[in-house]
Amino acid sequence: MRIKICGITQPEQSIAIASLGATALGFICVPTSPRYVTTAQIQAAVAPLSANIDKIGVFANASIPEISQVVVEAGLTGVQLHGDESPEFCYQLRQALPQVEIIKALRIRFLGDLDTALTYINSIDTLLLDAYHPQQLGGTGKTLDWEMLQQFSPSCPWFLAGGLTPDNIVAALSQVNPSGIDLSSGVENAPGDKNLDKVALLFQRLGDG
């Protein structure tokens, strides 16, 4: 299973988190986010990482040229779209960046939102389901209704996100069967400052589970 820790801001933490067992690190490229990092900061964080760690930039309603520039300059291997991007936009981005994983994040509030998620499958590589929040795009600490996701089995890989912590991860995975999990606020001291003890505990719980 893929394990993505999102909202990394410090290069030394990116190395530590990768060494603990994360398979993907997420970097927030949305200027209004408290976890925002510049291209130079991402470069510094990904430079020491091994090639098998996925390096994913998170964007919201950015243009294809903007996204492409950051991907190239920062050395990203994936793009996560967290805004109102349409399936058509995702498809165009995938054409522009054929070597890069395209992940579409959707905030799930009702069962019908899962049908919306399925409309993206042919335009992306991976889905990410996050908790709904009226103001915030992610990192809210709110959990999804896992029961609603028990039957969710799309034809593409998908990440479960939204309020996951070392304390609830085993319960979540007992109900839901995602291809990967994505944690941000659940392993933080403050936005962008990860708690490495919590990250270590996460992997311990996953190992025990």
N, C-alpha and C positions, 0 to 999 in steps of 0.2 A: 504493500500500500504506500502511496506517495504521502509524504508529510511535509506540508508547506508552512513555514513560519513567516508571517507577513508583517510589514511595517518596520523593517530593519533600518536603522539610521547610523549605526556605529560599526566601522570596519572590524574592530576586534570582536564584537558580538557576532558578526556574520561568520567569522572563522570558528568561534566557539560553538555556535548553534549547528553549523555544518558537521563539526567533529562529534557532536552528541548524537547525530543520526538524521538530521533533516535532509530530505532529498531535494527540496526547493526553497528558495528564499525570495520573499516579495519586497519590492521597493516602491514606495508610493510617489508617483509622479504627478500628483494633483496638488497644485500650489496652495489651495485652501485647507489642506489636511494638516493636522498637527504632526503627522508623521512624514511630511514632505521631505524629499531629498533631491538635491541637484544632480545633474548628470555626473559632475566631478565626484560627488560623494558616493554615487553608485559605483563609479569606476574604482574608487579606492576600496570599496567593500567587496567587489567581485574579483579584483585582481589576484588575491591570494587563493581563491577557491579552486578546487579541482574541476576538471571538465565535466564530471558526471553530476554536478550540482546544477539544478535548473535555476536560472536567474531571471526573475519575472518582474516586469515593470507594470504597475497598476495605473491606468489612465481613466479619465472620465470626460467624455465629450470632447476629446482632442481631435485634431485633424490628422489625416493619414501622413502628411509630410512631417508634422510635429512628432508623431509617434515614431516614424521611421528614423528620424534624426537621433532621437534619444536611444533607440535600439542599437543603432550602429555605433554611436559614440560611447555608450555605456557598456557595450558588449552583452546585451540581454539575449536570452534564448527563448523568452516567452513574453507575451503581452496579455494582460488581463484588463478587460474592458468593463468598467464599473458604472458607466453612465447610462444614457438613453440610446445607445447605439442600436441601430436596426440590424436585422439579419443581412440586409444588402450591404451595409457598411462593413460588417464583419467579413463578408465575402470579399469585398474590395481590398480590405486590409490583408487578408490572407493571400490574395493575388500579388499584392505589393511586397509582402514579406513571406515568401513561400517556405523559407527555412525556419521560420519562427512559429512556436506554438501560440495559437490564438485561443484564449480562454474568455468566455463571456460569463460575467457574474450577474445573477438575477436575485432581486430581493423578494422572497417568497412570503406572501401574506395569506393567500387563499389557495385552495386546490386548483383553481383556474390558472393561477400563475405557473403551475407546472406544465400546463398545456402551452403557455407562452414560451416557456423554456424549450420545449420540444421543437418549436419553429426555428430555432437557431442551429439545430444539429448539423445540417448540411453546409453551414457557413463557417463553422468553427472546428477546433480540435477537441476542446474540453469545456464542459459546463462547470459553473460554481454556484451553489445555492447558498444564499446568505439570508440573514434575518431582515425583516422589513423595519425600517426606521424612517419617519417622515422627513427628518432633516439630514441625517448622516448616511453616507454611502456605504460605510463599513466600519469595522472596529468598534461596534456599539456595545459589545458584551451581551447582547440579547440573543437568546437561542431560538431556533426554529421549532416548529411542532414536528418532532421526529416521527410521530405516529403517521402524520400525513405523508411522510416520505417512504414508508415501509414498502409500498408497491412501486416506487419510482425506479425504473430500470431502463434508462435511455440507451440508445445504440452507440453512444460515445462515452468516454470516461467522464467522471464528474467528481468534483470536490464538495464535501460538506463543510460549511463554514457557519459562523454565527454563534458567538458566546461559548465556544468550546474551551474547556479548561482541563487540567490534569485530573480534576475531581469528577468531571462528568463524562469524560471521553469514553470510558468503558461502557457506561449506560447508553451513550449515544450509539456506539457501534454494536451494541446488542440489539438495537432496534432498526438500524439503518445500515445499508451495505454499500458505501461509496467506494470509488476507486482511490480517493485520497481525502485527507482532512487539511483544513486551513485554520490556523490559530493566529490571533494577533493580541487583542486586549487580555485574553486569558492567560498569557504568559508574560505580562508586563508589570513593571513598577509604576510607570507613567507612559503616556503615548510616545512610542519610539524607543523607550528604554526597556529592553527585555530583561526579565528576571531569569538568569541562567539556572538557578535552582529549580524554578518551575518548569523550565524546558527539560531539565534532566529528569524531573519527576514524571513529566509527560511520557518520556520514552520508557521509564521504568514501569509505569502503569500499562503502557501498550505491550511491553514485554510480558508482564504478568497476565494481562488479559488474553 
